[in-house]
């Protein structure tokens, strides 16, 4: 007897996917991986900076030098853009850090689109200049087409100490520096490696749940990002340089600044991180730096585009790599404790995880988030 179900995938035990469907699954995995990695690395930065500022409270010299925008020592985080990525970032900050809602502000052309954050205490408005003048860390989550207008708003209002973190695709950090007239900018550059993105990125139903998954934290570790996605080591160098610049802007002596940064990585592994002046600026310049003077300002553009002494030091020192990786996992797996009952009311559905990054096609081999 002829099998009438032959060729009908929907009636087989394991229907599988058509070639078109496989492409969609592949792109969904890439999108989920980029979204998770982008938010996880942004959280890592915020936790590092907040921990660094927390150490200042125990350092009289540093405390007297601090002039935080918010006036009470907490980290002020601004998010420009309340699309899918901007909203996911707000939720991640609220749930996975101890930054108070009053220190998170959102500027968007449509403040009503972010009305769900009102119960948490996050302020939403449309005033890019106000956000730039207030923030210690400013995340750019707008569309590339909006960038010229946005940079026009921000250019005269960014203080030198404000760290700008860009998620804008297809715009390199050198171009952003030109448009903003600002050299304190971080921009992660992700690449797709291998033929397929791994299913690990689709293993959680939402970003909120994914950020609590040790296997995903492991997969997104900056020095060993895996499962189809890679992150340039220059990004981590720029993160370390940004911490040093923050200390410099607060007037900390170079010896105190390096001591505070090294402390961030203590207790996370058996090895010890020992960053010295020559780790950042090379031995010839480091020999002329006095311990009682601030560290010179470091260009983050150079840190992200050139082979710097710090990049050489990082790539050649396996012990430091292990400590940095251990600190990443430890910080990311330490959740925040704020307003979890309110957050449960506004957490996103699973389908929104894949909508947080620009659409890509199968032919794209490299994407900058």
Secondary structure, DSSP 8 states (H G I E B T S, - for coil): ---TTTT-GGGSTT----HHHHHHHHHHHHHHHHHHHHHHHHHHHHHHHHHHHHHHTT-HHHHHH---TTSSSS--EEEE--SHHHHHHHHHHHHHS---GGGEEEE-S-GGGGGGGGGGT-EEES-HHHHHHH-SEEEE-S-GGGHHHHHHHHTTT--TT-EEEE--TT--HHHHHHHHT---EE---EEE-SSS--GGGGSSSSHHHHTT-HHHHHHT-TTS--TTEEE-HHHHHHHHHHHHHHHHHTT--HHHHHHHHHHTTTTSSSS-----HHHHHHHHHHTT--TTS------HHHHHHS--HHHHHHHH-HHHHHHHHHHHHHHHTS---S-HHHHTTT---GGGGGGSS----TT------
